[in-house]
Amino acid sequence: MITDIPVVYNEETASQVPTVWRETLIRIVEAFKNNDLSAISRIEGVQNIELEYLHEIAENVTDYGETLVSLPDETWETSQALWMGFRWDVIVDLFTEQEGRSDLILFIRVFETKGTFEFSILDIYVP
């Protein structure tokens, strides 16, 4: 049974990634996995980001030396969102073919404007 995870506005404690954001996050990871970075500009709600910067982020995955896979349901058990008073900092655990859950994370900021969520891709890296 899939539980609907709500958007949480709590600066004290990180929460699970809200269900309403997951499809967008899955599409972002798929774009990196498939090396189709131009697809990111077509994902609704994702803020404009220069293709050159997306290539720099993708280079972090290449340098890591493993192959990204689609996000399994297990991702949502450990990925987190933290309300920062005016945005959420979101960490999505990434998975690879060789390792399963890897050390890589996708770091995104989510903003809410008039009930609409906007996603700002910051990086993929090993914390």
C-alpha positions in Angstrom: 0.0 0.0 0.0 1.4 3.4 -1.0 0.9 6.1 1.5 0.4 9.7 0.4 3.2 11.7 1.9 2.1 15.4 2.4 4.2 18.5 1.9 5.6 19.3 5.4 6.4 22.9 6.5 8.6 22.0 9.5 12.0 23.6 10.0 12.9 21.3 12.9 12.9 17.9 11.2 13.4 16.6 7.7 10.5 14.7 6.3 10.0 12.1 3.5 9.8 13.5 0.0 6.2 14.5 -0.7 4.4 12.2 -3.1 3.3 15.2 -5.2 7.0 15.9 -6.1 8.1 12.4 -6.9 7.1 12.2 -10.6 9.1 15.3 -11.4 12.2 14.0 -9.5 11.9 10.7 -11.3 11.8 12.5 -14.7 14.9 14.5 -13.7 16.8 11.4 -12.7 15.7 9.6 -15.9 17.1 12.5 -18.0 20.5 12.1 -16.3 20.4 8.3 -16.5 19.6 8.5 -20.2 22.1 11.3 -20.8 19.2 13.3 -22.3 19.9 16.5 -20.5 17.9 18.7 -23.0 14.8 16.8 -21.8 15.1 18.5 -18.4 14.0 21.8 -19.9 10.7 20.1 -20.9 9.8 18.9 -17.4 7.0 21.0 -16.0 8.0 22.9 -13.0 11.8 22.7 -13.4 13.4 26.1 -13.4 15.6 27.0 -16.4 19.1 25.8 -16.1 21.9 26.2 -18.6 22.7 23.0 -20.5 26.4 23.6 -19.9 25.8 23.4 -16.1 23.7 20.2 -16.5 26.7 18.7 -18.4 28.9 19.7 -15.4 26.5 17.9 -13.1 26.4 14.8 -15.3 30.2 14.8 -15.3 30.0 14.1 -11.5 28.1 10.9 -12.3 30.7 9.9 -15.0 33.5 10.6 -12.6 31.8 8.5 -9.9 32.3 5.6 -12.3 28.9 3.8 -12.0 25.8 3.7 -14.1 22.6 5.3 -12.8 19.4 3.4 -12.8 15.8 4.4 -12.5 14.7 5.3 -9.0 13.3 2.3 -7.2 10.6 2.7 -4.6 13.3 2.2 -2.0 14.6 5.7 -2.9 11.7 7.3 -1.0 12.5 5.4 2.2 15.8 7.4 2.7 15.4 10.6 0.6 14.5 13.7 2.6 13.0 17.2 2.3 13.7 20.0 4.8 11.6 23.1 5.0 13.9 26.1 5.2 11.3 28.8 5.9 10.8 29.8 2.2 11.9 26.7 0.3 12.7 23.0 0.8 16.2 21.5 0.4 15.7 18.0 -1.0 18.2 15.1 -1.1 17.3 12.2 -3.3 19.4 9.0 -2.9 20.5 7.7 -6.3 21.0 4.1 -7.3 23.4 2.5 -9.7 23.5 -0.9 -11.5 26.5 -2.1 -9.6 25.8 -0.8 -6.1 22.1 -0.5 -5.7 21.9 2.5 -3.4 25.0 4.5 -4.1 26.8 7.4 -2.3 25.5 9.8 -5.0 22.6 12.2 -4.2 20.6 14.6 -6.2 20.3 17.9 -4.5 17.4 20.1 -5.4 15.6 23.1 -4.0 11.8 23.3 -4.2 10.0 26.6 -4.1 6.3 27.1 -3.8 4.6 30.1 -5.5 0.8 30.4 -5.4 0.4 26.7 -4.8 2.7 25.7 -7.6 6.0 23.9 -7.0 9.2 24.9 -8.8 12.3 22.7 -8.8 15.8 24.1 -9.0 18.5 21.5 -9.8 21.6 22.2 -7.8 23.9 19.2 -8.1 24.5 15.4 -8.1 27.4 14.6 -5.8 28.8 12.5 -3.0 28.2 14.3 0.3 
